[in-house]
Amino acid sequence: MSTTIWVLIVILALVLGFVGGFFAARKYMESYLKKNPPINETMLKTMMLQMGQKPSEKKLHQMMNAMKSQNIKK
């Protein structure tokens, strides 16, 4: 076979690998986030109670907004 056919086969295999890898990683991350959801207000409340703090609604909302703004900056 000629060299150009081999080059085309290699490029096609790389493209298919990248596309397949992207969709596999996307599916894995969706299932991971479904099993391990990001932190929410009830988790924050539980953590604050375990640390000996008495959480108020205002404090919970402040912490959630701080965490959301921190995630947006990244």
C-alpha positions as a printed NumPy array, in Angstrom:
array([[  0.   ,   0.   ,   0.   ],
       [  1.094,   3.539,  -0.553],
       [  2.201,   5.834,   2.207],
       [ -0.713,   8.239,   1.745],
       [ -3.25 ,   5.496,   2.452],
       [ -1.445,   4.597,   5.684],
       [ -1.361,   8.238,   6.729],
       [ -5.095,   8.582,   6.053],
       [ -5.823,   5.424,   8.055],
       [ -3.779,   6.722,  11.007],
       [ -5.483,  10.129,  10.902],
       [ -8.919,   8.5  ,  10.669],
       [ -8.108,   6.238,  13.63 ],
       [ -6.956,   9.24 ,  15.694],
       [-10.098,  11.219,  14.92 ],
       [-12.341,   8.265,  15.756],
       [-10.38 ,   7.707,  18.974],
       [-10.781,  11.317,  20.047],
       [-14.496,  11.357,  19.273],
       [-15.088,   8.029,  21.023],
       [-12.992,   9.123,  24.005],
       [-14.902,  12.384,  24.309],
       [-18.292,  10.671,  24.437],
       [-17.042,   7.96 ,  26.796],
       [-15.598,  10.568,  29.179],
       [-18.805,  12.604,  28.983],
       [-20.947,   9.59 ,  29.868],
       [-18.597,   8.671,  32.723],
       [-18.737,  12.189,  34.183],
       [-22.532,  12.303,  33.952],
       [-22.85 ,   9.023,  35.833],
       [-20.213,  10.131,  38.389],
       [-22.047,  13.381,  39.11 ],
       [-25.311,  11.48 ,  39.416],
       [-23.79 ,   9.152,  42.036],
       [-21.767,  11.895,  43.809],
       [-23.657,  15.162,  43.484],
       [-21.915,  18.454,  44.211],
       [-22.331,  19.964,  47.641],
       [-25.754,  21.391,  48.479],
       [-27.302,  23.303,  51.386],
       [-28.184,  20.224,  53.432],
       [-24.607,  18.973,  53.191],
       [-23.32 ,  22.391,  54.274],
       [-25.754,  22.441,  57.192],
       [-24.625,  18.99 ,  58.305],
       [-20.956,  19.965,  58.055],
       [-21.514,  23.116,  60.094],
       [-23.393,  21.168,  62.768],
       [-20.534,  18.655,  62.958],
       [-18.074,  21.519,  63.418],
       [-20.129,  22.84 ,  66.314],
       [-21.593,  25.851,  64.527],
       [-25.27 ,  26.656,  64.497],
       [-26.112,  27.382,  60.858],
       [-28.614,  30.106,  60.044],
       [-30.344,  30.41 ,  56.688],
       [-28.444,  33.633,  55.969],
       [-25.086,  31.982,  56.671],
       [-25.981,  28.962,  54.491],
       [-26.963,  31.196,  51.582],
       [-23.776,  33.242,  51.98 ],
       [-21.622,  30.107,  51.899],
       [-23.477,  28.663,  48.892],
       [-23.114,  31.944,  46.979],
       [-19.408,  32.094,  47.876],
       [-18.881,  28.542,  46.624],
       [-20.814,  29.242,  43.403],
       [-18.815,  32.402,  42.694],
       [-15.583,  30.536,  43.387],
       [-16.556,  27.821,  40.864],
       [-17.414,  30.431,  38.235],
       [-13.997,  32.105,  38.584],
       [-12.162,  28.844,  37.864]])
